[in-house]
């Protein structure tokens, strides 16, 4: 039998108050939508002491309404809560992975992802986030969209449509690899320097 604790009772009390189902999702959606409106300035700007700034009153009101509409739907709130928990778990896994990599370097060496490795991990994180949201969204039968997609692929793996999609993905990856721009080397700079020196001697 699990023993009840003071902090555990506090968490349960906050849950009964609706903090996790109403207040936190509302604050999260409001903050994200308001930040997007402020960054994109989609509803226009206004002059404040000669500086063009976003219309904060309008952005805040629209973000407030959108956040209220989101928390009004129990399904959307459930998707947000489930997705965010898995996204935080994905973030912790990536941080732990970087910590393990950093243990092989000395204190003076800077550890950071550059070039192809950074692109690779960005793609992996994007795929992970998409899969998390697909797993959180459920159909009327109770199955998640991810499970429906997996079942469709497994059941129709030998069909022409699935084979065509796989072939198309392989061709796109191959084309992206072929047409990507090569990295610029520093040989040209040194060559120019030698030319300049030759000109000075002449």
C-alpha positions in Angstrom: 0.0 0.0 0.0 1.4 3.4 -1.0 1.8 5.7 1.9 0.4 9.2 1.5 2.7 12.2 1.9 2.1 15.9 2.5 3.4 16.9 -0.9 1.5 14.1 -2.5 -1.7 15.4 -1.0 -0.9 18.9 -2.2 -0.6 17.6 -5.8 -3.9 15.8 -5.5 -5.5 18.9 -4.1 -4.2 21.0 -7.0 -5.5 18.3 -9.4 -9.0 18.4 -7.9 -8.9 22.2 -8.2 -8.3 21.8 -11.9 -4.8 23.4 -12.0 -3.5 20.8 -14.4 -6.6 20.6 -16.6 -7.5 24.3 -16.7 -5.0 26.8 -15.4 -1.7 25.5 -16.6 -3.0 24.6 -20.2 -4.6 28.1 -20.3 -1.3 29.8 -19.3 0.7 27.7 -21.7 -1.5 28.3 -24.8 -1.9 32.0 -24.0 1.9 32.5 -23.6 2.7 30.6 -26.8 0.0 32.3 -29.0 0.8 35.7 -27.6 4.5 35.3 -28.2 3.8 34.2 -31.8 1.6 37.2 -32.4 4.3 39.5 -30.9 7.0 38.0 -33.1 5.1 37.9 -36.4 3.2 41.2 -35.8 0.4 39.6 -37.9 -2.2 42.1 -36.6 -0.2 45.2 -37.5 2.0 47.6 -35.6 1.7 50.9 -33.8 4.2 53.7 -33.2 5.3 54.1 -29.6 7.8 57.0 -29.3 8.9 56.5 -32.9 9.4 52.8 -32.6 7.1 50.3 -34.4 5.8 47.7 -31.9 3.1 45.0 -32.1 -0.4 45.8 -30.9 -0.1 44.2 -27.5 -3.7 44.8 -26.5 -5.1 43.2 -29.6 -2.6 40.3 -29.5 -3.3 39.7 -25.8 -7.1 39.7 -26.3 -7.0 37.3 -29.3 -4.5 35.0 -27.4 -6.8 35.1 -24.4 -9.8 34.0 -26.5 -7.9 31.2 -28.2 -6.6 29.9 -24.8 -10.2 29.9 -23.5 -11.4 28.0 -26.5 -8.7 25.4 -26.1 -9.4 24.7 -22.4 -13.1 24.5 -23.2 -12.4 21.2 -25.0 -11.5 18.4 -22.7 -10.0 16.4 -25.7 -7.6 19.2 -26.6 -6.5 19.6 -22.9 -5.9 15.8 -22.7 -3.8 16.0 -25.9 -1.7 18.9 -24.6 -1.1 17.3 -21.2 -0.1 13.9 -22.7 2.0 15.4 -25.4 3.9 17.8 -23.1 4.8 15.0 -20.7 6.3 13.0 -23.5 8.1 16.0 -25.0 9.7 16.7 -21.6 10.8 13.1 -21.5 12.3 13.4 -25.0 14.1 16.6 -23.8 15.5 14.8 -20.8 16.7 11.9 -23.0 18.5 14.3 -25.3 20.1 16.2 -22.3 21.3 12.9 -20.8 22.7 11.9 -24.1 24.7 15.1 -24.4 25.9 14.7 -20.8 27.2 11.3 -21.7 29.0 12.6 -24.8 30.5 15.5 -22.7 32.0 13.0 -20.3 34.5 12.0 -23.0 35.8 15.5 -23.4 38.1 17.5 -21.1 37.0 20.7 -19.4 38.8 23.0 -21.9 37.1 21.4 -24.9 33.8 22.8 -26.0 31.1 20.2 -26.8 28.5 21.2 -29.4 26.8 19.7 -32.4 27.8 21.1 -35.7 27.3 20.3 -39.3 25.5 17.1 -40.3 25.2 15.9 -36.7 23.2 18.9 -35.7 20.9 18.5 -38.7 20.5 14.8 -37.9 19.5 15.4 -34.3 17.1 18.2 -35.3 15.4 15.8 -37.7 15.2 13.1 -35.1 13.7 15.6 -32.6 11.2 16.7 -35.2 10.1 13.2 -35.9 9.9 12.4 -32.2 7.6 15.4 -31.6 5.4 14.5 -34.5 5.1 10.9 -33.3 4.3 12.1 -29.8 1.4 14.2 -31.0 0.1 11.4 -33.3 0.2 9.1 -30.3 -1.7 11.6 -28.2 -4.6 12.2 -30.7 -7.2 9.5 -30.5 -10.0 8.5 -32.8 -13.6 7.8 -31.8 -12.7 4.1 -31.4 -10.1 5.0 -28.8 -7.1 4.2 -31.0 -4.4 6.8 -31.5 -3.6 8.2 -34.9 -0.1 6.6 -34.7 -1.6 3.2 -34.1 -4.0 3.6 -37.0 -1.1 4.6 -39.3 1.1 1.7 -38.1 -1.8 -0.7 -38.6 -2.5 0.6 -42.1 1.1 0.3 -43.1 1.5 -3.2 -41.7 -1.7 -4.4 -43.3 -1.0 -2.8 -46.7 2.7 -3.2 -46.8 2.6 -5.3 -49.9 0.3 -2.9 -51.7 1.3 -0.7 -54.6 0.5 2.6 -52.7 2.8 1.9 -49.8 5.6 0.7 -52.0 5.3 3.9 -54.1 5.4 6.1 -51.0 8.6 4.3 -49.8 10.2 4.6 -53.2 9.3 8.3 -53.3 10.9 8.9 -49.9 14.1 7.1 -50.9 14.3 9.1 -54.2 13.7 12.4 -52.4 16.5 11.6 -49.8 18.8 10.6 -52.7 18.1 13.9 -54.6 18.6 16.0 -51.5 22.0 14.3 -51.0 23.0 14.9 -54.6 21.9 18.6 -55.0 23.2 19.8 -51.6 25.8 22.5 -51.8 29.4 21.5 -50.9 31.1 23.3 -48.0 33.4 26.2 -48.9 37.0 25.6 -48.1 39.5 28.2 -47.1 41.9 27.4 -50.0 40.5 30.3 -52.1 41.3 32.8 -49.4 44.9 31.7 -49.1 45.2 31.7 -52.9 44.0 35.4 -53.0 46.5 36.2 -50.4 49.3 34.8 -52.4 48.1 36.7 -55.5 48.0 39.9 -53.5 51.6 39.3 -52.3 52.7 38.7 -55.9 51.1 41.9 -57.0 52.9 43.8 -54.3 56.2 42.4 -55.3 55.6 43.5 -58.9 
